[in-house]
Amino acid sequence: MVVLLVFLAASVGAGYWVLVHPASIFVQWAESDFPQRITKISFGPYPTAQDLQRFKAAGGKYVVSLLDPRLPYEKVLLEREQAEARADGLIFKDFPMASIFDHRIFNNYRQEEKKAAEFLKKADGPCYVHCYLGKHRVMHVRDELIREGVSALDWTPLGTNRQYWNLVTRLDRAQKHFDKDNFAKVLEILQPITQGDVDVAALRGWSYYRLGLFEEAAAAFRQGLKLEPTNPRNLEGLGYCYLQQGQPVMAERLFERVLNQIPDQEGAMVGEGLAYLALQQKTLAAETFRKVLAMDPTNAEVKNYLERADAE
């Protein structure tokens, strides 16, 4: 037991270290590139000290962060970046838009998104706008700029790496179609992307899954896990594929790995409950479904699962 506790503590500590070191190889697999050229508004990932120096040398004036100090690891990154920007003579602005895996956490997300866009419209010098990976929050701000009528000349691919722009634009379009259940369209949009990317892998995987193509889905999720072995979205997706393929033991292990990182991840909790149900561990299944309903009392699907666990 002592050995297990030490291992878990070390795992948590290692995970936190990765989060506060975005330049590490573990995060670089997932993040976008820093812009190769600077225009009025450039988008990208959390910048290194060297990135900020390059931005300043290219005539940059404002660093606009979308990180949120209410997330502990982002608070550390914000404090570090603010000090580095000040040392380089850059003006630092933060519009906190907390999200995890592109899911908004606090209810002021849209307000901050609008504030960021309003600031960028009036900025009197080049701005570097970033979130953590440079894929999701920055695209929401870009969309708000579009709605506000800001000229695309202010943030064309000339200001940002073309491969990055193609990636995030396709991801943004694909996600919108995924939200509308247009899964075949998602796969069509993502098809030209050949570089390895955990978000592309997850979106492909879940689209194949929703189309009932479980082998293709599993292959996509595995590709994502080759890039980032602890990625929760791909772990959860592969777990559901194992359930569909009649391998509940493997599925339960993957859901547990997700829950070790994010204890209240609802999808992984439901999956774990279904794995317990398939393994005839009815008491554990019922306990798990009740935990989900405590967080989401209106979840009719989980209510049905609980009835099955209690009945069996």
PAROMAR-370588 format. One line per 2 residues: number of its first residue (from 0); their letters; for each residue x, y, z of C-alpha. Coordinates in nm, 2 decimals, m for minus. Layout:
BEGIN
NUM> a> X/Y/Z  ...
END
This chain:
BEGIN
0> mv> 0.00/0.00/0.00  0.28/0.24/0.09
2> vl> 0.45/0.17/m0.25  0.12/0.23/m0.43
4> lv> 0.07/0.57/m0.25  0.42/0.67/m0.33
6> fl> 0.37/0.58/m0.70  0.04/0.77/m0.72
8> aa> 0.20/1.08/m0.55  0.49/1.06/m0.79
10> sv> 0.24/1.03/m1.09  0.04/1.34/m0.98
12> ga> 0.36/1.53/m0.92  0.50/1.44/m1.27
14> gy> 0.17/1.54/m1.43  0.17/1.88/m1.26
16> wv> 0.54/1.93/m1.37  0.44/1.87/m1.73
18> lv> 0.15/2.12/m1.71  0.37/2.40/m1.58
20> hp> 0.64/2.32/m1.84  0.46/2.37/m2.18
22> as> 0.80/2.36/m2.36  0.86/2.00/m2.26
24> if> 0.84/1.73/m2.52  0.53/1.59/m2.36
26> vq> 0.33/1.91/m2.44  0.50/2.00/m2.77
28> wa> 0.33/1.70/m2.93  0.00/1.87/m2.87
30> es> 0.06/2.24/m2.90  0.07/2.45/m3.21
32> df> 0.38/2.64/m3.34  0.49/2.99/m3.25
34> pq> 0.42/3.23/m3.54  0.70/3.26/m3.80
36> ri> 0.60/3.61/m3.89  0.43/3.88/m3.69
38> tk> 0.12/4.08/m3.81  m0.11/4.30/m3.61
40> is> m0.27/3.99/m3.44  m0.08/3.66/m3.42
42> fg> m0.21/3.35/m3.25  m0.03/3.06/m3.09
44> py> 0.06/2.85/m2.78  0.20/2.96/m2.45
46> pt> 0.53/3.14/m2.54  0.87/3.05/m2.41
48> aq> 1.11/3.33/m2.29  1.28/3.30/m2.63
50> dl> 0.95/3.34/m2.81  0.88/3.66/m2.63
52> qr> 1.22/3.80/m2.71  1.16/3.71/m3.08
54> fk> 0.82/3.88/m3.07  0.97/4.20/m2.92
56> aa> 1.25/4.20/m3.18  0.99/4.18/m3.45
58> gg> 0.82/4.49/m3.33  0.57/4.33/m3.10
60> ky> 0.40/4.54/m2.83  0.12/4.34/m2.65
62> vv> 0.11/3.99/m2.51  m0.25/3.89/m2.47
64> sl> m0.30/3.58/m2.26  m0.62/3.38/m2.22
66> ld> m0.49/3.17/m1.94  m0.69/3.17/m1.61
68> pr> m0.53/3.20/m1.27  m0.82/3.00/m1.12
70> lp> m0.65/2.69/m1.27  m0.35/2.63/m1.04
72> ye> m0.10/2.54/m1.32  m0.21/2.83/m1.53
74> kv> m0.16/3.07/m1.24  0.20/2.96/m1.22
76> ll> 0.24/3.01/m1.60  0.08/3.35/m1.59
78> er> 0.31/3.48/m1.31  0.62/3.35/m1.50
80> eq> 0.51/3.50/m1.83  0.41/3.84/m1.68
82> ae> 0.76/3.87/m1.54  0.93/3.77/m1.87
84> ar> 0.71/4.01/m2.07  0.79/4.29/m1.83
86> ad> 1.17/4.22/m1.86  1.14/4.24/m2.24
88> gl> 0.94/4.57/m2.23  0.62/4.41/m2.35
90> if> 0.27/4.51/m2.23  0.09/4.21/m2.08
92> kd> m0.28/4.16/m2.08  m0.48/3.87/m1.95
94> fp> m0.84/3.78/m2.03  m0.91/3.46/m1.82
96> ma> m1.10/3.20/m2.02  m1.06/2.87/m1.83
98> si> m1.13/2.56/m2.02  m1.01/2.20/m2.03
100> fd> m1.03/2.00/m2.35  m1.22/2.30/m2.50
102> hr> m1.49/2.27/m2.23  m1.57/2.60/m2.06
104> if> m1.54/2.59/m1.68  m1.66/2.92/m1.55
106> nn> m1.97/3.12/m1.67  m1.78/3.44/m1.76
108> yr> m1.60/3.27/m2.05  m1.80/3.46/m2.32
110> qe> m1.76/3.79/m2.14  m1.38/3.76/m2.14
112> ek> m1.38/3.64/m2.50  m1.56/3.96/m2.59
114> ka> m1.33/4.18/m2.38  m1.03/4.02/m2.55
116> ae> m1.17/4.09/m2.90  m1.26/4.45/m2.80
118> fl> m0.90/4.51/m2.68  m0.75/4.36/m3.00
120> kk> m0.97/4.58/m3.22  m0.83/4.89/m3.06
122> ad> m0.47/4.78/m3.00  m0.21/5.03/m3.14
124> gp> 0.06/4.77/m3.20  0.12/4.41/m3.28
126> cy> m0.04/4.16/m3.04  0.05/3.80/m2.96
128> vh> m0.26/3.61/m2.85  m0.23/3.27/m2.68
130> cy> m0.39/3.02/m2.46  m0.22/2.70/m2.35
132> lg> m0.19/2.49/m2.66  m0.29/2.76/m2.91
134> kh> m0.58/2.57/m3.05  m0.91/2.63/m2.88
136> rv> m0.95/2.95/m2.68  m0.76/3.15/m2.94
138> mh> m1.00/3.03/m3.20  m1.30/3.15/m3.00
140> vr> m1.14/3.49/m2.98  m1.07/3.48/m3.36
142> de> m1.44/3.39/m3.42  m1.54/3.69/m3.21
144> li> m1.32/3.91/m3.41  m1.49/3.78/m3.73
146> re> m1.83/3.86/m3.57  m1.71/4.21/m3.49
148> gv> m1.60/4.27/m3.85  m1.23/4.28/m3.80
150> sa> m1.04/4.25/m4.13  m0.89/3.91/m4.20
152> ld> m0.58/4.10/m4.30  m0.51/4.16/m3.93
154> wt> m0.46/3.79/m3.86  m0.40/3.61/m4.19
156> pl> m0.17/3.31/m4.23  0.11/3.55/m4.30
158> gt> 0.12/3.63/m3.93  0.10/3.27/m3.82
160> nr> 0.25/2.94/m3.93  0.05/2.81/m4.23
162> qy> 0.05/2.45/m4.11  m0.08/2.57/m3.77
164> wn> m0.35/2.78/m3.92  m0.47/2.50/m4.14
166> lv> m0.47/2.27/m3.84  m0.66/2.49/m3.60
168> tr> m0.91/2.61/m3.87  m0.99/2.26/m3.97
170> ld> m1.02/2.15/m3.60  m1.26/2.44/m3.54
172> ra> m1.48/2.36/m3.84  m1.47/1.99/m3.76
174> qk> m1.57/2.05/m3.39  m1.87/2.25/m3.51
176> hf> m1.99/1.97/m3.73  m1.93/1.72/m3.46
178> dk> m2.15/1.92/m3.23  m2.42/1.89/m3.49
180> dn> m2.37/1.51/m3.52  m2.23/1.55/m3.88
182> fa> m1.97/1.28/m3.81  m1.89/1.19/m4.18
184> kv> m1.83/1.56/m4.24  m1.59/1.58/m3.95
186> le> m1.38/1.30/m4.10  m1.39/1.47/m4.44
188> il> m1.26/1.80/m4.29  m0.98/1.63/m4.10
190> qp> m0.87/1.39/m4.38  m0.60/1.63/m4.53
192> it> m0.43/1.67/m4.19  m0.13/1.43/m4.19
194> qg> 0.08/1.56/m3.90  0.03/1.39/m3.57
196> dv> m0.20/1.57/m3.33  m0.38/1.45/m3.02
198> dv> m0.69/1.66/m3.08  m0.72/1.55/m3.44
200> aa> m0.69/1.19/m3.32  m0.95/1.23/m3.06
202> lr> m1.20/1.40/m3.29  m1.15/1.14/m3.56
204> gw> m1.18/0.86/m3.31  m1.51/0.99/m3.16
206> sy> m1.65/1.05/m3.51  m1.57/0.69/m3.62
208> yr> m1.72/0.57/m3.28  m2.04/0.76/m3.33
210> lg> m2.07/0.61/m3.68  m2.03/0.26/m3.53
212> lf> m1.69/0.20/m3.69  m1.52/0.08/m3.37
214> ee> m1.20/m0.07/m3.51  m1.13/0.26/m3.70
216> aa> m1.21/0.45/m3.38  m0.97/0.24/m3.17
218> aa> m0.69/0.29/m3.43  m0.74/0.67/m3.42
220> fr> m0.74/0.68/m3.04  m0.43/0.46/m3.03
222> qg> m0.26/0.71/m3.27  m0.34/0.99/m3.02
224> lk> m0.20/0.79/m2.73  0.13/0.73/m2.92
226> le> 0.17/1.11/m2.92  0.05/1.16/m2.56
228> pt> 0.01/0.84/m2.36  m0.19/1.00/m2.08
230> np> m0.43/1.20/m2.30  m0.77/1.16/m2.13
232> rn> m0.99/1.20/m2.44  m0.81/0.93/m2.62
234> le> m0.79/0.70/m2.32  m1.16/0.74/m2.26
236> gl> m1.24/0.68/m2.63  m1.03/0.37/m2.65
238> gy> m1.20/0.25/m2.33  m1.54/0.28/m2.49
240> cy> m1.41/0.09/m2.80  m1.30/m0.19/m2.57
242> lq> m1.65/m0.20/m2.42  m1.80/m0.24/m2.77
244> qg> m1.54/m0.51/m2.85  m1.63/m0.71/m2.54
246> qp> m1.32/m0.64/m2.34  m1.45/m0.48/m2.02
248> vm> m1.14/m0.55/m1.82  m0.92/m0.34/m2.06
250> ae> m1.19/m0.08/m2.07  m1.21/m0.04/m1.69
252> rl> m0.83/0.00/m1.68  m0.84/0.29/m1.92
254> fe> m1.13/0.46/m1.75  m0.94/0.44/m1.42
256> rv> m0.64/0.61/m1.58  m0.87/0.90/m1.69
258> ln> m1.02/0.92/m1.34  m0.68/0.93/m1.18
260> qi> m0.62/1.25/m1.37  m0.97/1.40/m1.36
262> pd> m1.17/1.24/m1.08  m1.51/1.38/m1.19
264> qe> m1.48/1.32/m1.56  m1.84/1.21/m1.63
266> ga> m1.78/1.01/m1.95  m1.51/0.80/m1.78
268> mv> m1.72/0.75/m1.48  m2.01/0.62/m1.69
270> ge> m1.78/0.40/m1.89  m1.63/0.25/m1.57
272> gl> m1.98/0.18/m1.45  m2.06/0.00/m1.77
274> ay> m1.74/m0.20/m1.74  m1.84/m0.31/m1.39
276> la> m2.18/m0.40/m1.52  m2.04/m0.61/m1.80
278> lq> m1.81/m0.78/m1.54  m2.12/m0.86/m1.32
280> qk> m1.98/m0.63/m1.05  m2.33/m0.49/m0.99
282> tl> m2.26/m0.32/m0.66  m1.97/m0.12/m0.79
284> aa> m2.16/m0.04/m1.11  m2.45/0.10/m0.91
286> et> m2.22/0.30/m0.68  m2.06/0.45/m0.98
288> fr> m2.38/0.54/m1.16  m2.51/0.70/m0.83
290> kv> m2.20/0.92/m0.82  m2.27/1.04/m1.18
292> la> m2.63/1.12/m1.09  m2.52/1.31/m0.79
294> md> m2.33/1.54/m1.03  m2.59/1.53/m1.31
296> pt> m2.94/1.43/m1.17  m3.12/1.47/m1.50
298> na> m2.90/1.22/m1.69  m3.18/0.98/m1.81
300> ev> m2.93/0.74/m1.97  m2.74/0.68/m1.65
302> kn> m3.07/0.64/m1.46  m3.15/0.35/m1.70
304> yl> m2.80/0.20/m1.63  m2.86/0.23/m1.26
306> er> m3.20/0.05/m1.29  m3.02/m0.23/m1.48
308> ad> m2.75/m0.26/m1.21  m3.01/m0.27/m0.94
310> ae> m3.24/m0.51/m1.12  m2.96/m0.75/m1.21
END
